[in-house]
């Protein structure tokens, strides 16, 4: 276990240093940034880089600045994944995808997102996420992180898709967040955002969260459990597959 911890700590340090330089580059270009997924979850792991392994850092930028953000990454020496030309990413994916991966070939991997959710990619889809985001610093660089309810939605939605790494890891992330916030967690916001973006977690992650929270003070209300599991809530709302 010590070897696993040390490996995760070292890799995350490499990712963090590269991300700091990119945050500076985005700031110089006047592009707002928001950390997502693992990077945004680090405070819930007491900022211990060895406790939360990551393959990349996820950074969200406003959808109307995504093309400029891609130029920033390319200028910094990163290239799109799958050897896709940057102009092709702009032409084919800015309006139909939520983001794209970039790397420098030396261990720095960044997932650039212009939408937080895979299934919600209209131009103004993320307005609520931006307006509710919390200001923070990452290694003394100002940036944003999602509202905790939006971060949990991000975790549940991401964990619903196939990944070479089993999505059970996202249950652990969700529980770290919920245990830290306890009864202050805003379940009503989670429900409203889930309905608004028509998200239904399709794996067992949401059911695992509901089952796990039943033993803790952060237990969701019945309507939240229904929405997480994709059933009709008492308000009559239902979520598409």
N, C-alpha and C positions, 0 to 999 in steps of 0.2 A: 504493500500500500504506500509506503514511503516513496518508492520509485515512481509510482503513478502520480503521486502528489507533486513530486519534484519535476516530472516531465510536464505536467499541466502548468505548473507555476512558471517554468522557463518559457514554454511556448506562448503563454499568455503575456509574458513580459515583452516578447518580441512583437506580438500583435499590438500591444498597448503603445509601445514606442512608435511604431509605424502609424498608428491611428492618431496619435498626438500631432504628428507632422501634418497629417491630412486635415485634422480639425483646424490647424493654423492656416492651411491653404484655403479651406472653405471660408473661414472667417475673413481672410484677405480679399476674397472674391465677393464678400457680402452675402454668402449663402448660409442660411440657418441650418442647424443640424440637430438631430435627435437620435440618441443611442437606443437601439432596440435589442430585444431578446437577451442573450447572455451578457452583453456589455451593460445593459440596463439593470440586470438582475444582480450584478456584483455587490451592491450595497446590502442586499438581503443575505449575502454570504460573508458579511463583515469585511467586504473589500479584500478578501483572501483569494488571491489569484490561483492558488493551488486547489481550491475546493470546487471550482466551477470550470471544468475543461471546456475549451472552445476551439473550433477549427478556423473561425474567422470572426471579425467584428462586423456588426450590422449597424449601418448608419442611414437614417432617413433624412431626405432633403425635400423641400417643397416640390410638388409635381411640375410647377411652371419654371423651376430652376434646374430640372434634371439634366437637360442637355448641357448646361454650363457646368454642372457638377461632374459629368462624364469628362468634359475637357480638362477640368482640374485634376482628375485622377490620371488621365493620360499624360498630362504635363509633368505629373509627379513620378512617372515611370511605370505606372500600372497599365495592364492590358486586360481587355474583357476575356472572360472564361470562354473555353471552346474555340479560341482563336478567332472569335467573331470580330470583324472590323468595327471600331467605335461608331462610324457613321451608320453601319447596318443596325447596331443596337438602337441608335436614335430613330432610324427610319421605321424599323419593324416592331420595336418592343416598348417604346415610350408610352404608347396609347393602348397596349394590350397586355402588358405585364406589370408586375409590382416592383420589379427591380432586376438587377443583374450582378453577377460576381465579377470581381477584378482581382488581379494578383500581380506581384512584381517579379515572380519567378525565384524569389529568394526567401520565401517563408511568410511574406505579408499577404494576407488574403482579406479582402473587404467585400462585403455584400452591400452594394449601394441600392437603397430602396427609395422610390419616389411615391410609393403607397405602402401603408403598414400591412395591409391584408391582401393576400393573393386574390381573393374573390371580390374585392371592392376597388376598382381601378378607374373610376370616373375622375375627372379633373379636380372636383371639390370634395372627393370622398373623405379626405383626411382633415378637413377643416376643424371638426370637433376635437380630433386628436391634438392638433397644434394649439388650439385655444386653451385646452386643459393641461397641456404639458407643464412639467415642473422644471424650474431652472436648477442646474447643478454644475459642478465642475468635474472634469476628468483630467487628473494630473495638472490641475491649476488652469485648465482651458475651459472657458464657459461653453456649455452646451445644454441640451434639454434631455429629459427622460419622460416617458409617457406617464399620464395619470395611472395610479396603481390598478384601477379597474381596466383601463385600456391595455396595460401591460399583461394582465391576466388573459384578456381576450386574445392578444397577440400570441401568447404562449399556447393557449388552447387551440387556436386556429392553425398555428404552425405545426403543432403536434398531431394534427389530424391528417397530415399528408405523409406519404411514404418517404422514408429516409433510410439510408444504409445503417444509421445508428438508431436503434429502437426508440420510438417516441416515449417510452416509459420514463425517460429522463426528464421530460417536461412536467410530469406529475410531481417529481421532486422539486422542480423549480417553482411550480404553483404552490406547493405546500410551504416552501420557505417564505414566499411572499405573504401567504395568508396567515401563517403563524406569527409573523412579525407584526402584521397590522391588526390581527384579532378582530374584535367587534367593530373597529373603526372602518373596516373595508366597506366600500360603497357598492353593495350588490345591486341596487336600483340602477346605477349607471351601467354596470355590466349587462344587465338585462336589456336596457334601452339600446345600447350600442350593438348588442348581438342581434336584436330584432332589426334595427336600422340597416345593418350591413348584411342581413340575411345569412348569418353564419351558423352552421350546424357542425360542431365537432363530430367527425365521423369515426374516430377510433375510440378505444376505451378510455382515453385520457380524461374526458370530462366525467365519466362515471366514476373513475378512480378518484378524482378530486372530490366529488360529492360523497363518496363512501369514506374517504379519509377525513374530510372535514366534519363528519358526523360525530367524531370523537373529540372535537376541539371547539373552543368558544367561537370560532370563525364560521360556524355552520351556516350555509346559505339558507335564505328563505325558500319556501316551496316553489315559488314562481321562478326563482333563479335556477333551482335544480331541474325544473322542467325544461327551461330554455337550454341549459347546458347539455341535457340529454336529448334535445331535439323534439320534445313533445309539446303539445299545446298547453300553454299556461292558463291560469284562471282568468286572465284578461282576454283570452281568445287568440293571442298571437301564436303563430307557429313558424318554424324555421324550415326553409327548404333544404333538401339534401344538396 
